[in-house]
């Protein structure tokens, strides 16, 4: 599985940190950069990194995050429960995980969504249309916590995926509300999050989502380079070591707590 960003100065800086100081990058591209990803099952995905209106820069949607590539690299670790399943990506940015799922499961209906910023959604739409010619995926402008029916459709989703959407605790309540609105009763949520804003930010999300009626089915810390997997621990030593934090992502699976194992 290969991925190739077209380098600009910001990308070169990220690469220098990795090569000189053994720092894993958090993001792989910057706004406007092209990115090429070779899937493990055949197709090559060609993406443009979105930009946003200046008023929405705080969304940090103008990058392809390392966690989104991690999902794409491990796409077969996301079980799709049946044919014609509905799959939703939240906070999609360039849309790499959702597009990869659409190509992997052409029988599924995939909605790749992000905040309703005109520039962001235009690029996301172009990425989906360029890479999913069979037409089983579409881009959608959706703001977390708002009514889902117009943007996402009447039916709920069997699978929800999101990459690096937990870094800001101010958005946790909206994300939890959204998950509650969109997920089928027997559905599963697959989240991959970096540790760049600390373990306690993720722990705060776990507390919020369990309070809202979800169960954390699993939470595993996985080395970005694939070298090791260990159970999530909010109090693990070395939490302030930025170099060490960059080497890991947390793979989280959620379900409704009312659903038996």
URRAPE-V838108 format. One record per residue. N is the residue number from 1. RES is the residue in three letters. PSI is psi in whole degrees, 0 to 359 (999 if undefined). Layout:
BEGIN
n:N res:RES psi:PSI
n:N res:RES psi:PSI
END
This chain:
BEGIN
n:1 res:UNK psi:110
n:2 res:UNK psi:148
n:3 res:UNK psi:140
n:4 res:UNK psi:106
n:5 res:UNK psi:148
n:6 res:UNK psi:117
n:7 res:UNK psi:140
n:8 res:UNK psi:178
n:9 res:UNK psi:321
n:10 res:UNK psi:320
n:11 res:UNK psi:321
n:12 res:UNK psi:320
n:13 res:UNK psi:316
n:14 res:UNK psi:319
n:15 res:UNK psi:324
n:16 res:UNK psi:319
n:17 res:UNK psi:320
n:18 res:UNK psi:315
n:19 res:UNK psi:323
n:20 res:UNK psi:323
n:21 res:UNK psi:6
n:22 res:UNK psi:40
n:23 res:UNK psi:122
n:24 res:UNK psi:138
n:25 res:UNK psi:147
n:26 res:UNK psi:320
n:27 res:UNK psi:156
n:28 res:UNK psi:341
n:29 res:UNK psi:174
n:30 res:UNK psi:175
n:31 res:UNK psi:132
n:32 res:UNK psi:348
n:33 res:UNK psi:146
n:34 res:UNK psi:152
n:35 res:UNK psi:132
n:36 res:UNK psi:130
n:37 res:UNK psi:126
n:38 res:UNK psi:117
n:39 res:UNK psi:163
n:40 res:UNK psi:345
n:41 res:UNK psi:10
n:42 res:UNK psi:293
n:43 res:UNK psi:151
n:44 res:UNK psi:135
n:45 res:UNK psi:130
n:46 res:UNK psi:116
n:47 res:UNK psi:149
n:48 res:UNK psi:133
n:49 res:UNK psi:127
n:50 res:UNK psi:159
n:51 res:UNK psi:168
n:52 res:UNK psi:166
n:53 res:UNK psi:151
n:54 res:UNK psi:327
n:55 res:UNK psi:346
n:56 res:UNK psi:17
n:57 res:UNK psi:331
n:58 res:UNK psi:346
n:59 res:UNK psi:340
n:60 res:UNK psi:43
n:61 res:UNK psi:1
n:62 res:UNK psi:39
n:63 res:UNK psi:158
n:64 res:UNK psi:118
n:65 res:UNK psi:148
n:66 res:UNK psi:326
n:67 res:UNK psi:330
n:68 res:UNK psi:322
n:69 res:UNK psi:324
n:70 res:UNK psi:317
n:71 res:UNK psi:314
n:72 res:UNK psi:320
n:73 res:UNK psi:333
n:74 res:UNK psi:35
n:75 res:UNK psi:330
n:76 res:UNK psi:358
n:77 res:UNK psi:2
n:78 res:UNK psi:100
n:79 res:UNK psi:133
n:80 res:UNK psi:120
n:81 res:UNK psi:334
n:82 res:UNK psi:170
n:83 res:UNK psi:150
n:84 res:UNK psi:29
n:85 res:UNK psi:154
n:86 res:UNK psi:130
n:87 res:UNK psi:135
n:88 res:UNK psi:131
n:89 res:UNK psi:129
n:90 res:UNK psi:146
n:91 res:UNK psi:46
n:92 res:UNK psi:332
n:93 res:UNK psi:244
n:94 res:UNK psi:343
n:95 res:UNK psi:18
n:96 res:UNK psi:310
n:97 res:UNK psi:314
n:98 res:UNK psi:318
n:99 res:UNK psi:319
n:100 res:UNK psi:318
n:101 res:UNK psi:319
n:102 res:UNK psi:322
n:103 res:UNK psi:323
n:104 res:UNK psi:325
n:105 res:UNK psi:78
n:106 res:UNK psi:347
n:107 res:UNK psi:344
n:108 res:UNK psi:159
n:109 res:UNK psi:119
n:110 res:UNK psi:129
n:111 res:UNK psi:123
n:112 res:UNK psi:111
n:113 res:UNK psi:154
n:114 res:UNK psi:178
n:115 res:UNK psi:143
n:116 res:UNK psi:66
n:117 res:UNK psi:127
n:118 res:UNK psi:315
n:119 res:UNK psi:318
n:120 res:UNK psi:311
n:121 res:UNK psi:327
n:122 res:UNK psi:313
n:123 res:UNK psi:318
n:124 res:UNK psi:317
n:125 res:UNK psi:315
n:126 res:UNK psi:320
n:127 res:UNK psi:316
n:128 res:UNK psi:312
n:129 res:UNK psi:326
n:130 res:UNK psi:324
n:131 res:UNK psi:347
n:132 res:UNK psi:72
n:133 res:UNK psi:339
n:134 res:UNK psi:351
n:135 res:UNK psi:18
n:136 res:UNK psi:14
n:137 res:UNK psi:150
n:138 res:UNK psi:154
n:139 res:UNK psi:149
n:140 res:UNK psi:139
n:141 res:UNK psi:114
n:142 res:UNK psi:126
n:143 res:UNK psi:127
n:144 res:UNK psi:139
n:145 res:UNK psi:351
n:146 res:UNK psi:173
n:147 res:UNK psi:135
n:148 res:UNK psi:341
n:149 res:UNK psi:320
n:150 res:UNK psi:312
n:151 res:UNK psi:322
n:152 res:UNK psi:349
n:153 res:UNK psi:168
n:154 res:UNK psi:323
n:155 res:UNK psi:149
n:156 res:UNK psi:180
n:157 res:UNK psi:143
n:158 res:UNK psi:329
n:159 res:UNK psi:133
n:160 res:UNK psi:133
n:161 res:UNK psi:152
n:162 res:UNK psi:140
n:163 res:UNK psi:123
n:164 res:UNK psi:56
n:165 res:UNK psi:9
n:166 res:UNK psi:3
n:167 res:UNK psi:338
n:168 res:UNK psi:112
n:169 res:UNK psi:342
n:170 res:UNK psi:337
n:171 res:UNK psi:357
n:172 res:UNK psi:317
n:173 res:UNK psi:319
n:174 res:UNK psi:320
n:175 res:UNK psi:315
n:176 res:UNK psi:318
n:177 res:UNK psi:318
n:178 res:UNK psi:314
n:179 res:UNK psi:320
n:180 res:UNK psi:326
n:181 res:UNK psi:327
n:182 res:UNK psi:341
n:183 res:UNK psi:131
n:184 res:UNK psi:156
n:185 res:UNK psi:321
n:186 res:UNK psi:13
n:187 res:UNK psi:169
n:188 res:UNK psi:149
n:189 res:UNK psi:133
n:190 res:UNK psi:113
n:191 res:UNK psi:137
n:192 res:UNK psi:125
n:193 res:UNK psi:138
n:194 res:UNK psi:170
n:195 res:UNK psi:16
n:196 res:UNK psi:341
n:197 res:UNK psi:15
n:198 res:UNK psi:157
n:199 res:UNK psi:328
n:200 res:UNK psi:336
n:201 res:UNK psi:316
n:202 res:UNK psi:320
n:203 res:UNK psi:324
n:204 res:UNK psi:322
n:205 res:UNK psi:315
n:206 res:UNK psi:319
n:207 res:UNK psi:319
n:208 res:UNK psi:318
n:209 res:UNK psi:327
n:210 res:UNK psi:326
n:211 res:UNK psi:331
n:212 res:UNK psi:4
n:213 res:UNK psi:16
n:214 res:UNK psi:158
n:215 res:UNK psi:139
n:216 res:UNK psi:101
n:217 res:UNK psi:321
n:218 res:UNK psi:153
n:219 res:UNK psi:111
n:220 res:UNK psi:135
n:221 res:UNK psi:126
n:222 res:UNK psi:131
n:223 res:UNK psi:136
n:224 res:UNK psi:326
n:225 res:UNK psi:3
n:226 res:UNK psi:10
n:227 res:UNK psi:342
n:228 res:UNK psi:148
n:229 res:UNK psi:137
n:230 res:UNK psi:161
n:231 res:UNK psi:146
n:232 res:UNK psi:138
n:233 res:UNK psi:111
n:234 res:UNK psi:338
n:235 res:UNK psi:19
n:236 res:UNK psi:136
n:237 res:UNK psi:154
n:238 res:UNK psi:19
n:239 res:UNK psi:338
n:240 res:UNK psi:2
n:241 res:UNK psi:103
n:242 res:UNK psi:320
n:243 res:UNK psi:317
n:244 res:UNK psi:319
n:245 res:UNK psi:322
n:246 res:UNK psi:342
n:247 res:UNK psi:354
n:248 res:UNK psi:149
n:249 res:UNK psi:162
n:250 res:UNK psi:123
n:251 res:UNK psi:116
n:252 res:UNK psi:136
n:253 res:UNK psi:125
n:254 res:UNK psi:153
n:255 res:UNK psi:168
n:256 res:UNK psi:136
n:257 res:UNK psi:343
n:258 res:UNK psi:349
n:259 res:UNK psi:125
n:260 res:UNK psi:157
n:261 res:UNK psi:999
END
